[in-house]
Amino acid sequence: MGWVRLVKQFLTQETTLYIIQRLAQALLTLFLASALSFAIIQLAPGTYLDTLKANPRISPERLAELEQQFGLNRSAVEQYFRWLWQIISQGNFGTSFVYQRSVASLLWDRVPATLLLAFSSILVTWGIGIPLGIVAAVNQNQWADRVLQVVSYLAQGFPSFVAALLLLFLAQSTPLFPVGNMTSIDYADFTGLGKVLDIGWHLILPTLALSITSFAGLQRLMRGNLLDVLRQNYIQTARAKGLPEHRVIYVHALRNAINPLITLLGFEFAGLLSGAFIAEYFFNWPGLGRLILQAVQVQDLYLVMASLMMGAVMLIVGNLLADLLLKFVDPRIQLGQGSN
């Protein structure tokens, strides 16, 4: 009941109106983004059928039949509005040229794996970056701070693909971690707990590959924000009143220092789709990244469009959640200020 009351207090008229306003803006944003994306894709030379023309087993009659089936014989404008009307009227994002399956079903099969990898990366990034940033700020210019700064610089200097290669080499050198896939060969024979542990075991290296660079940047931001807050007058006043140092830091200073970082969650949420691709590629993780790359390479039009729209939706939803979370953490913030 306590959570229900808390939610009711949070969903005030101001918050509800703000959500409605943002969702209305999102519809226009998605329309413009889809039109621009479709136009850019159409500028690319050739179509999916060009990849089939080199196959002597496919007759010109079959190619003409496929061209009509996929609607590629129509103008780009007509293709776009037919695709858009299918989404509005039927919720149908089209059929994949390659897989001859509904695009929505293809994406839905891969979404859980990508989201699992992405959310585990966020948990590791924030679970490591925030505490280390606090330690560095509290021990400013001491040996702990200097060591953590060196670690953060080294970690940020490693691109994700370099970190993935090093972790892949480590996995091949030791039997402690699996090299690829999401589950073991005998996954079906495991108990419920065994299946969870098996997926978690396979999740370790891809998560680390995504988190190494991210936690270093978050650590430095946390350190800088906390140092700025600790220099504020109200912090000095709290110390002058004799409050314990841990209360000054973790109750008064940390709450204000972490607020700017919450806004980063929106961009992180949107970056999950593209960021997870590197880990998925190197560790053979069955997520969206590899599927989308293949779709781009063969110009699987509707699959590419649906993936781009998914990225746009994730960006919109991520920013909205970040704004609401910021309001939840600090009720003094007025929603809508600077949001338009």
DASUL-V34900 format. One record per backbone hydrogen bond with DSSP energy under -0.5 kcal/mol. NH is the residue of the N-H (numbers start at 1). CO is the residue of the C=O. Records with the same first field share a line. If there is no record, write none. Layout:
BEGIN
NH->CO, CO
END
This chain:
BEGIN
5->1
6->2
7->3
8->4
9->5
10->6
11->7
12->10
16->12
17->13
18->14
19->15
20->16
21->17
22->18
23->19
24->20
25->21
26->22
27->23
28->24
29->25
30->26
31->27
32->28
33->29
34->30
35->31
36->32
37->33
38->34
39->35
40->36
41->37
42->38
43->39
44->40, 41
50->47
51->47, 48
52->49
53->49
54->50
55->52
56->54
58->55
59->57
63->59
64->60
65->61
66->62
67->63
68->64
69->65
70->66
71->67
72->67
73->67
74->71
79->75
80->76
81->77
82->78
83->79
84->80
85->81
86->82
87->83
88->84
89->85
90->86
91->86, 87
92->86
93->91
96->101
100->96
103->94
106->102
107->103
108->104
109->105
110->106, 107
111->107
112->108
114->110
115->111
116->112
117->113
118->114
119->115
120->116
121->117
122->118
123->119
124->120
125->121
126->122
127->123
128->124
129->125
130->126
132->128
133->129
134->130
135->131
136->132
137->133
138->134
139->135
140->137
142->139
145->139
146->142
147->143
148->144
149->145
150->146
151->147
152->148
153->149
154->150
155->151
156->152
157->153
158->155
159->157
163->159
164->160
165->161
166->162
167->163
168->164
169->165
170->166
171->167
172->168
173->169
174->170
177->174
181->283
187->184
189->186
190->187
195->191
196->192
197->193
198->194
199->195
200->196
201->197
202->198
203->199
204->200, 201
206->202
207->203
208->204
209->205
210->206
211->207
212->208
214->210
215->211
216->212
217->213
218->214
219->215
220->216
221->217
222->218
223->219
224->220
225->221
226->222
227->223
228->224
229->225
230->226
231->227, 228
232->229
236->232
237->233
238->234
239->235
240->236
241->237
242->239
243->238
248->244
249->245
250->246
251->247
252->247
253->248
254->249
256->252
257->253
258->254
259->255
260->256
261->258
262->258, 259
263->259
264->261
265->261, 262
266->263
267->263
268->264
269->265
270->266
271->267
272->268, 269
273->270
275->271
276->272
277->274
278->275
279->275
280->276
281->277
282->278
283->279
284->281
285->280
287->285
291->287
292->288
293->289
294->290
295->291
296->292
297->293
298->294
299->295, 296
300->295
301->299
304->300
305->301
306->302
307->303
308->304
309->305
310->306
311->307
312->308
313->309
314->310
315->311
316->312
317->313
318->314
319->315
320->316
321->317
322->318
323->319
324->320
325->321
326->322
327->323
328->324
329->325
330->326
333->330
335->333
337->334
338->336
339->336
340->336
END
